[in-house]
Amino acid sequence: MTADDSFGRLDDDDYPAYTMGRAAEMLGTTQNFLRAIGEARLITPLRSAGGHRRYSGYQLRVAARARELVDQGTPIESACRIVILEDQLEEAQRTNTEYRRAAGSANPPSAA
């Protein structure tokens, strides 16, 4: 991979571009918080060739939502579960919308 390829991937929301230290700094939290949400299986950081945790932009947004809940007094395990359920609900709603569109285009209304 060339340097140009690497820079182009920074726009990729799933590309693990951020080190643990940088991710913690961006979120205004500690590295222990990132480890804790990893242990709770909210996010699973990728590992560099040297074994260091690397986070994507998507993972940082998920972590930020968990941090909001923890800052409001929610225990970390509960915050992680809430974020997972919110994500599942959003995906289910998106899927339902797609099914409704597909069903609507398959059965056009008849002219009366």
N, C-alpha and C positions, 0 to 999 in steps of 0.2 A: 504494500500500500504506500503510495507516495504522500508527501505532505499535502498536496492539493486534494487528494482523496480524503484525508483526515479532516481537513477544514470543511469540506463539503458535508461531511457526516455530522458536524456540530448542529446542523439544522434538523437532524433526525431525532425525533422525540424519544426514541428507544436506544439511541447510541449512548453507551456508558462513558460519558465525557468528564465526569466530575469525581475527584478523589474524595475520600471520606472527610478529610480536613476541609476541603473547599465546600463540600455539600453542607457540612455542619455550620460553616461560616455563613453561607448563603441563607440557611434556614434560621440562623440566630439561635442555634441549639448546641448541644454537646455531641461529641462522637459517641458517647455512651447511649444517648437517645437513639441514634441511628442503629447502634448494635441491638438495643432493646426492641425496636420495631422489626428488625431483622429476625430476632429470636421469636417474636410473636408471629412471624411469617406474613407480615403485612407487605413487605418488599423483600426481594432477594437480590442483593447487589451482585453484579458480575465480578469476577476476579481478574486482575491483570496477570500477566505472565509471572510476576513476582509474588502473586498471592494477595495483592492489595485490593480492597473493596473499591468498586467503581459504580457510580450511580448515573442513571439517565435523567433527562428532564422530567419525564413522566413520573419516575420514582420520587423525585424531589417534590412534585406537586402533591403526591399521595402523602409523603412524609409531612409536608406543610399542613395538610388537613388534619392529620393525626395530632400534630403539635398544637393546632388551634384548640382541639378538644381537650388535650392534656392541660393547656393553659387555662381552660375554663373549669378545671377541677376533675375531669374524667380520668379514672385510672387508665394507665397506658394499655393494658390488655383490652379493656372495654373500648377505648378509643380506636384501637386497631380493628376490633370486631365491627364497630359502627362504620368505619371507612370501607371495610370489605363489603358490608351489606349495602351501603350507599352505591358502591361501584356495581354490585350485582343488580340492584334495582334500576340503575341507569341503563345498563346493558339490556335488561329485560324490556324496558320501555322502548329502547331503540329497535329491538327485534320486533316488538309488537307493531310499531309504526311501519316497519318495512313489510311485515305480513299484511297489514291493512292496505298499504299502497298496492302491493302485488294483487291482492284479492279485488281491489277496486278496479284495477286495469284489466283483470281477467273477466270481470262481469260488468261491462259498461251498462249504464242505465238505458232501458228501452224507451223509445219515444212513444208517448201515448197520444 
